Every structure is written in structure tokens, then in C-alpha cells.
């Protein structure tokens, strides 16, 4: 009889994170050509990929308006004047930078993993820096957040990070500086684990509230989580983000063992968020478990899409590059076909 138990890592307070442990350089190279775009018209001042609602005198022509005293005559359209004998000012739409904020779930359930670290690590290590043999859902979430942040920073946008569970556990300010990506990876590698990690519940509503309270412009929020939470709480959190006109990408990270429940031996199952331990015959509950689990996945996707946001299911046993590349490409193709593109 074997025991279904998770290895809980210990915090590495001073270790420098090696990004290649979580994201293979070839994966980064594959993603380098992709653009991460927002559905909403974002606000900002810098020149980037995204249209701004603020009209100015640069980049892309928008419309004409009548000249009024005090306007800079350099922006007069003399061709229009020649045809109509009216003074018209050329107005343009500025382009602005996108702000990406990755919200990464560090609750107890994210410490589950049935894949060997050696199989998943980009650096080919047999163990994690803190000695774990298993590649957890949080490790996979770290790779996803690193990938999305890399895309945003490569295109000149700002990226930031929130690591949350019952409260916000770590945060990296939004920035486009060169060192931001390593700061994000380091925060993910060193700040998510604590002695009480097994009992940490998930409070996405609280995390969203803290984000929208501090962010005044419209952002693209990427939530990376297993979404093991009440569906009504998920809807509440998403509704708050939508109310503040943020765009959201929901990436649901699950382990293959959770998807297939391919376990034959009677074993003690331990809850990672304070639920206790039960001795269970997996064969007796497999059908009921799979029905409940798949219904939950469907409910999460419906909740996300009902708000007009994008959803992606991610399996920790799959290589990260292809599904993320396909997701970003599909999203951008949809945006180009829509009025937001």
C-alpha cells in the first residue's frame, strides 16, 4: 500500500532563482515572436502596441477637428484647407503600453505534483533547488507566469506579479526594466512556500480586491491557479475585475493524476488546505470523482467565459511551449477579427 502524500517544500530565502529550471530557453525562443494583447483599450502615455483612448498628435491618424485659437499651427491639415477653405486640426490616437499582472495561486493545493522534476525542468535537474523530487502545480504556474511576463517585457510592456493564497504573499511592481523578469522568477521561486503552506486556503476575491485597489489604469490580469474554490467566489472575483474594466486570462493548472485519477491501491488521501486525511479505495470512488472533477472544470470555464474573458486548461505533464503559443496565437487571431483588434 502506498500513501498519497505531497512533498511540501521549504522556503529558500536567499537563493538566486535560475529561470531555466522552470522555463527551457527553447520555449522562450519559441514564444519570442508572439504578441500579448489586451481586449480593452488601455490607458497610458508610452508608445507601444495598444490603442489609447487619449487623443494626441502622434502615431496613428484618428480624425479632424476645427481649429481653435491656441492650437499649434503645425498640426493644421493644409490639404483640407485648400479644398474647403476651413482650418482643420489633424488628431491622432496614441499607442500605449500594456500592463500585465500575473496572479499566481500559492495555496496548499498547488503543492501537488505527480510528475518528476527531472522530466519537467528546463535545466534537466533531478530535484528542485529545495530538494523536491516532484514537479508541482506551482512549479508549472511559475513557468506560465515567467513565459507570459517574458512576452510582455519583450514587446516593451510592463509586467508585475502577485503571489496569493489566503492573503497576498509576494508582489513585484509593474515595470518594463530589464531586471523585472528575473525579479518575477525569483519571487515565485522563493516566496510561495512557508511552514503553514499545507493549510493555506485560496482567497481569489481578496487578491483581486487588493489589485484593483492599487491599480488605476486598465490592465491585463493573468490568473494562474488550479481554481479549487467555490464557483460563486470565482464569479465574484471575476466580476470585480470586470467592473474595473480589466481584461482577464484564466489559466487552470491541473495535474494528470487529478485529471485521470488512475490510482488502484487503497491509500490515505490528505487534504492540503486543512481538510484532514481519509483512507480511501480509489476504485470505489473513481467514477463519482471523475464526474465531480470534470463538472468543476466545466463550471470554471463557463464562469470565465461568461464574463467575456479567456480560459485555458493546462496539464502539468504537457510541455509548456506549444499550448501557451497556441493559446496566445488563438487569442490574438480572435482579437484581430473583433472590434478590439
KAJO-V822111 format. One record per helix or strand of 2 or more residues. SS is the DSSP state (~ for helix, > for strand). FROM is the first residue (numbers start at 1). TO is the last residue. If there is no record, write none. Layout:
BEGIN
ss=SS from=FROM to=TO
ss=SS from=FROM to=TO
END
This chain:
BEGIN
ss=~ from=19 to=21
ss=~ from=25 to=31
ss=> from=50 to=56
ss=> from=60 to=66
ss=~ from=73 to=75
ss=~ from=78 to=84
ss=> from=88 to=96
ss=> from=99 to=105
ss=~ from=108 to=111
ss=> from=115 to=116
ss=~ from=117 to=120
ss=> from=134 to=135
ss=~ from=137 to=154
ss=> from=158 to=164
ss=> from=168 to=175
ss=~ from=180 to=191
ss=~ from=197 to=199
ss=~ from=204 to=214
ss=> from=220 to=225
ss=~ from=231 to=243
ss=> from=247 to=254
ss=~ from=256 to=260
ss=> from=267 to=270
ss=> from=277 to=280
ss=~ from=282 to=306
ss=> from=310 to=315
ss=~ from=320 to=337
END
